[in-house]
Amino acid sequence: MKKTNEVNHDYRFGDHGPKDLMRTQEYDLGVVVLKPNQEFKKHHHAYASETFFTLSGEIHMYVNDELEVLKAGDVLKCDPKEDHYVVNRGRVDWKAIFIKSPPIDGDSVYTE
């Protein structure tokens, strides 16, 4: 068994970005926050799929240059090698749970 709490972990960029919560042999799990006008550069994962479950806010996610607007309750999965670019065009923070599987260090390939 593994147990943790979000308050015991830090965001990668201070008060936003990914916050890794748990790593197993099967997946990486965490939360991500993007504040208004923040973005993640276009990238894909060579071997891992990445799934996002939006908890709050709204995000514009471009998957292979096709726009998907994610709102609270929406789930979106990016398969390996699918480019994705994320930008918060709203007025409130976007917060989501992410799961990457399998968990491979250095799997991100930035395409722009």
C-alpha positions as CSV (number, residue, x, y, z in Angstrom):
1,M,0.0,0.0,0.0
2,K,1.1,3.6,-0.7
3,K,-0.6,6.7,0.7
4,T,0.3,10.4,0.4
5,N,-1.4,13.8,0.6
6,E,-1.0,16.7,-1.9
7,V,0.1,19.1,0.9
8,N,3.3,17.0,1.2
9,H,4.5,17.7,-2.3
10,D,5.6,20.9,-4.2
11,Y,4.7,22.2,-7.6
12,R,7.5,22.2,-10.1
13,F,7.4,26.0,-10.6
14,G,6.6,27.3,-7.1
15,D,2.8,27.8,-7.2
16,H,1.9,26.1,-10.5
17,G,2.9,23.4,-13.0
18,P,3.0,19.7,-12.3
19,K,3.1,18.3,-8.8
20,D,4.2,14.6,-8.7
21,L,2.2,12.7,-6.0
22,M,3.0,9.1,-6.6
23,R,5.1,6.9,-8.8
24,T,4.7,3.1,-9.2
25,Q,6.0,0.6,-11.7
26,E,2.8,1.2,-13.8
27,Y,2.2,5.0,-13.7
28,D,3.1,8.5,-12.5
29,L,0.2,10.3,-10.8
30,G,0.0,13.9,-9.9
31,V,-1.9,17.2,-10.2
32,V,-1.2,20.1,-12.4
33,V,-2.1,23.8,-12.1
34,L,-1.9,26.4,-14.8
35,K,-2.8,30.0,-14.0
36,P,-4.4,32.3,-16.5
37,N,-2.3,33.0,-19.5
38,Q,0.2,30.2,-18.6
39,E,1.0,27.4,-21.1
40,F,2.9,24.1,-21.5
41,K,5.0,24.0,-24.7
42,K,4.0,21.6,-27.4
43,H,5.4,18.1,-26.8
44,H,4.6,14.4,-26.9
45,H,5.8,11.4,-25.1
46,A,7.7,8.7,-27.0
47,Y,6.3,5.7,-25.1
48,A,3.9,6.9,-22.4
49,S,0.3,7.9,-22.7
50,E,-0.9,10.8,-20.6
51,T,-4.5,11.2,-19.2
52,F,-5.9,14.4,-17.8
53,F,-9.0,14.7,-15.5
54,T,-10.0,18.3,-15.1
55,L,-11.0,19.2,-11.5
56,S,-11.6,22.9,-11.9
57,G,-11.2,25.7,-14.4
58,E,-11.0,25.4,-18.2
59,I,-8.1,24.7,-20.5
60,H,-7.4,24.8,-24.2
61,M,-5.5,21.7,-25.2
62,Y,-4.4,21.2,-28.7
63,V,-3.8,17.5,-29.5
64,N,-2.1,17.1,-32.9
65,D,-3.2,20.8,-33.5
66,E,-6.9,20.0,-32.9
67,L,-8.4,22.1,-30.2
68,E,-10.2,20.4,-27.2
69,V,-11.6,22.7,-24.5
70,L,-11.6,20.8,-21.2
71,K,-13.9,21.8,-18.3
72,A,-14.4,20.3,-14.8
73,G,-15.3,16.6,-15.2
74,D,-13.7,16.2,-18.6
75,V,-11.2,13.4,-19.2
76,L,-8.7,13.4,-22.1
77,K,-6.1,10.8,-23.0
78,C,-3.1,11.6,-25.2
79,D,-1.5,8.5,-26.7
80,P,2.2,8.1,-27.3
81,K,3.6,10.4,-30.0
82,E,0.4,12.6,-30.0
83,D,1.6,16.2,-29.7
84,H,-0.2,18.3,-27.1
85,Y,0.0,22.0,-26.2
86,V,-1.9,23.4,-23.3
87,V,-2.8,27.0,-22.6
88,N,-5.1,28.6,-19.9
89,R,-7.1,31.3,-21.7
90,G,-9.5,31.6,-18.8
91,R,-9.6,33.9,-15.8
92,V,-9.2,31.2,-13.1
93,D,-6.6,28.5,-12.4
94,W,-7.0,25.2,-14.2
95,K,-6.4,22.2,-12.0
96,A,-6.3,18.6,-13.2
97,I,-5.1,15.1,-12.2
98,F,-2.6,13.6,-14.6
99,I,-1.6,10.0,-15.1
100,K,1.4,9.0,-17.3
101,S,1.9,5.3,-18.1
102,P,4.3,3.8,-18.2
103,P,6.5,6.1,-16.0
104,I,9.6,6.8,-18.1
105,D,12.1,9.5,-17.2
106,G,13.1,11.6,-20.2
107,D,10.1,10.5,-22.3
108,S,9.0,14.1,-23.2
109,V,9.9,15.3,-26.7
110,Y,9.4,19.0,-27.3
111,T,8.3,19.8,-30.8
112,E,8.4,23.6,-30.7
